Amino acid sequence: MRILLVEDDRETAAYASRALRESGHTVDSANDGDQGFLMAQTGFYDVLVVDRMLPKQDGLTLVRRLRAEQVQTPVLFLSALGDVDERVKGLRAGGDDYLAKPFSFSELLARVEALGRRAAKPMTNGILKVGDLELNLLARSASRNGTAIDLLPREFALLEYLMRHAGQVVTRTMMLEAVWDYRFDPQTNVIDVHMSRLRAKIDKGFATPLLHTVRGAGYCLRA
């Protein structure tokens, strides 16, 4: 998963980031509320981990603003304010879970991964759907408006990743890490080549395009 950690305490941020990365996740960090809000707005992330007490704008304000803008990325609040009233405030502000400091990493990881599973795009009988595009994960087949689409194995994996993140902007780095399992090489154009081929297969001949380029950011699959 791709996780955004918004935490102004350097020691806590370094500890949590390192441990999450060692568990196989991609972690970006912000050290104040304004920076965290701007990064979270992009929709790049699967889960947000947000400290309550932040400079510039506090965690409650940050999450309220995100929810007002219809950013529904799951949020785990971290806070030294751990009594029941404070937890209720966090959940009512739009948080999905709340973990009091000090915390154990095993509990942080379990809660983050649970939020990631809860937010995954729902499937019916192993089928992912975006508009009239369908991907059958069991039969390993794709179709749009009833027309079969012939996909190579890498194209299938790439489309599956995009459909699981439908409506979100997905960066080239995210796709390289998820589909090719290697870190971003700024010299490679492998993503652009594959996306061009995929766009030709799922959009060509249809009135409404589903695969969109987000200039300077990445790609977005949306109906």
C-alpha positions as CSV (number, residue, x, y, z in Angstrom):
1,M,0.0,0.0,0.0
2,R,1.0,3.6,-0.4
3,I,0.7,5.4,3.0
4,L,1.0,9.1,3.8
5,L,2.3,9.8,7.4
6,V,1.6,13.3,8.7
7,E,3.6,13.6,11.8
8,D,5.7,16.5,13.1
9,D,7.7,14.5,15.7
10,R,10.9,13.5,13.8
11,E,11.7,10.5,15.9
12,T,8.1,9.1,15.7
13,A,8.0,9.8,12.0
14,A,11.3,8.1,11.3
15,Y,10.4,5.1,13.4
16,A,7.0,4.5,11.9
17,S,8.1,5.2,8.3
18,R,11.1,2.8,8.5
19,A,9.0,0.0,10.0
20,L,6.1,0.4,7.5
21,R,8.6,0.3,4.6
22,E,10.3,-2.8,6.0
23,S,6.8,-4.4,6.0
24,G,6.5,-3.8,2.3
25,H,4.6,-0.5,2.1
26,T,5.5,2.7,0.4
27,V,5.5,5.7,2.8
28,D,5.6,9.4,2.1
29,S,5.9,11.9,5.0
30,A,4.7,15.4,5.8
31,N,5.7,17.3,8.9
32,D,2.9,19.9,9.2
33,G,-0.9,20.1,8.6
34,D,-0.7,22.3,5.5
35,Q,1.8,20.0,3.7
36,G,-0.2,16.9,4.7
37,F,-3.4,18.4,3.4
38,L,-1.9,19.2,0.0
39,M,-0.4,15.8,-0.3
40,A,-3.5,14.0,0.8
41,Q,-5.7,15.9,-1.6
42,T,-4.1,14.2,-4.6
43,G,-5.8,10.9,-3.8
44,F,-2.5,9.0,-4.3
45,Y,-2.7,7.2,-1.0
46,D,-4.4,4.1,0.2
47,V,-4.3,5.1,3.9
48,L,-3.4,8.3,5.8
49,V,-1.8,8.2,9.2
50,V,-2.4,11.6,10.8
51,D,-1.1,13.0,14.1
52,R,-3.7,15.1,16.0
53,M,-1.4,17.8,17.2
54,L,0.2,19.4,14.1
55,P,1.7,22.8,13.3
56,K,-0.1,25.1,10.9
57,Q,-3.3,23.1,11.0
58,D,-4.2,20.4,13.4
59,G,-5.1,16.9,12.4
60,L,-8.9,17.3,13.0
61,T,-9.0,20.3,10.8
62,L,-7.0,18.6,8.1
63,V,-9.3,15.6,8.0
64,R,-12.5,17.7,8.1
65,R,-11.2,19.7,5.1
66,L,-10.4,16.5,3.2
67,R,-13.9,15.0,3.8
68,A,-15.5,18.4,2.8
69,E,-13.6,18.0,-0.6
70,Q,-14.9,14.4,-0.9
71,V,-11.5,12.8,-0.3
72,Q,-12.5,9.5,1.3
73,T,-9.0,7.9,1.9
74,P,-9.1,6.1,5.2
75,V,-7.6,7.9,8.1
76,L,-5.9,6.5,11.2
77,F,-5.4,9.2,13.9
78,L,-2.3,9.1,16.1
79,S,-2.4,11.1,19.3
80,A,-1.2,11.4,22.9
81,L,-4.8,12.4,23.6
82,G,-6.2,9.0,24.2
83,D,-9.2,9.3,26.4
84,V,-12.7,8.4,25.1
85,D,-13.8,12.0,24.4
86,E,-10.7,12.7,22.3
87,R,-11.2,9.5,20.3
88,V,-14.8,10.4,19.7
89,K,-13.7,13.8,18.4
90,G,-11.3,12.2,15.9
91,L,-13.9,9.8,14.6
92,R,-16.6,12.5,14.2
93,A,-14.1,14.7,12.3
94,G,-13.9,12.0,9.7
95,G,-11.3,9.6,11.0
96,D,-11.7,5.8,10.6
97,D,-9.6,4.6,13.5
98,Y,-7.7,6.1,16.4
99,L,-4.4,4.9,18.0
100,A,-3.1,6.5,21.2
101,K,0.6,7.2,21.8
102,P,2.8,5.5,22.8
103,F,1.9,2.7,20.5
104,S,3.4,-0.6,19.4
105,F,4.4,-1.0,15.8
106,S,2.6,-4.3,15.5
107,E,-0.7,-2.6,16.4
108,L,0.0,0.3,14.1
109,L,0.7,-2.0,11.2
110,A,-2.4,-4.2,11.9
111,R,-4.7,-1.1,12.0
112,V,-3.2,0.4,8.8
113,E,-3.5,-2.9,6.9
114,A,-7.1,-3.4,8.2
115,L,-8.0,0.1,6.9
116,G,-6.4,-0.7,3.5
117,R,-8.4,-3.9,3.2
118,R,-11.6,-2.2,4.2
119,A,-11.1,0.5,1.5
120,A,-10.3,-1.9,-1.3
121,K,-12.6,-1.7,-4.3
122,P,-15.4,-4.3,-3.9
123,M,-15.6,-7.2,-6.2
124,T,-18.6,-9.3,-7.2
125,N,-17.8,-12.9,-8.1
126,G,-14.2,-11.9,-8.8
127,I,-15.1,-9.1,-11.2
128,L,-13.9,-5.5,-11.1
129,K,-16.1,-2.9,-12.8
130,V,-15.5,0.7,-13.8
131,G,-18.3,2.0,-16.0
132,D,-18.9,-0.5,-18.7
133,L,-15.4,-2.0,-18.4
134,E,-15.2,-5.4,-16.6
135,L,-12.2,-7.4,-15.5
136,N,-12.8,-11.0,-14.5
137,L,-10.0,-12.0,-12.2
138,L,-10.9,-15.7,-12.1
139,A,-11.2,-16.1,-15.9
140,R,-8.4,-13.6,-16.5
141,S,-10.5,-11.9,-19.1
142,A,-11.5,-8.3,-19.9
143,S,-14.4,-6.8,-21.8
144,R,-16.0,-3.4,-22.4
145,N,-19.7,-3.0,-23.1
146,G,-19.7,-6.7,-23.9
147,T,-16.8,-6.6,-26.3
148,A,-13.9,-8.8,-25.4
149,I,-10.5,-7.2,-24.9
150,D,-7.3,-9.2,-25.5
151,L,-4.7,-8.3,-22.9
152,L,-1.1,-9.5,-22.4
153,P,-0.3,-10.6,-18.9
154,R,1.5,-7.3,-18.0
155,E,-1.4,-5.3,-19.4
156,F,-3.9,-7.3,-17.4
157,A,-1.9,-6.7,-14.2
158,L,-1.7,-3.0,-15.0
159,L,-5.4,-2.7,-15.7
160,E,-6.2,-4.6,-12.5
161,Y,-4.1,-2.1,-10.4
162,L,-5.8,0.8,-12.1
163,M,-9.3,-0.6,-11.5
164,R,-8.5,-1.3,-7.9
165,H,-7.6,2.4,-7.6
166,A,-10.4,3.7,-9.8
167,G,-11.0,7.4,-9.4
168,Q,-7.5,8.0,-7.9
169,V,-4.5,9.5,-9.6
170,V,-1.9,6.8,-9.9
171,T,1.7,7.8,-10.4
172,R,4.3,6.1,-12.6
173,T,6.3,5.2,-9.4
174,M,3.2,3.5,-7.9
175,M,2.7,1.4,-11.0
176,L,6.3,0.4,-11.4
177,E,6.4,-0.7,-7.7
178,A,3.1,-2.6,-7.9
179,V,3.2,-4.2,-11.3
180,W,6.9,-4.4,-12.1
181,D,8.1,-4.7,-8.5
182,Y,11.1,-2.3,-8.9
183,R,11.9,1.3,-7.9
184,F,11.4,4.2,-10.2
185,D,14.0,4.8,-12.9
186,P,13.5,8.4,-14.3
187,Q,15.0,7.2,-17.6
188,T,12.5,4.5,-18.3
189,N,9.4,5.0,-20.5
190,V,8.0,1.5,-19.8
191,I,4.9,2.9,-18.1
192,D,4.1,5.3,-21.0
193,V,4.6,2.6,-23.6
194,H,2.3,0.2,-21.7
195,M,-0.3,2.9,-21.0
196,S,-0.4,3.9,-24.6
197,R,-1.1,0.2,-25.6
198,L,-3.7,-0.2,-22.8
199,R,-5.5,3.0,-23.8
200,A,-5.7,1.8,-27.4
201,K,-7.3,-1.4,-26.2
202,I,-9.8,-0.1,-23.7
203,D,-10.8,3.3,-25.2
204,K,-10.3,3.1,-28.9
205,G,-13.7,2.8,-30.6
206,F,-15.7,3.8,-27.6
207,A,-17.4,7.2,-27.2
208,T,-16.3,7.8,-23.6
209,P,-12.6,7.5,-22.6
210,L,-11.9,5.8,-19.3
211,L,-8.1,6.2,-19.0
212,H,-7.0,9.8,-18.4
213,T,-3.6,11.4,-18.2
214,V,-3.1,13.8,-15.3
215,R,-0.4,16.2,-16.5
216,G,2.6,16.2,-14.2
217,A,1.1,13.5,-11.9
218,G,0.2,10.2,-13.6
219,Y,-2.9,8.5,-14.8
220,C,-6.5,8.0,-13.6
221,L,-9.0,5.4,-14.6
222,R,-12.6,6.7,-14.1
223,A,-16.0,6.4,-15.6
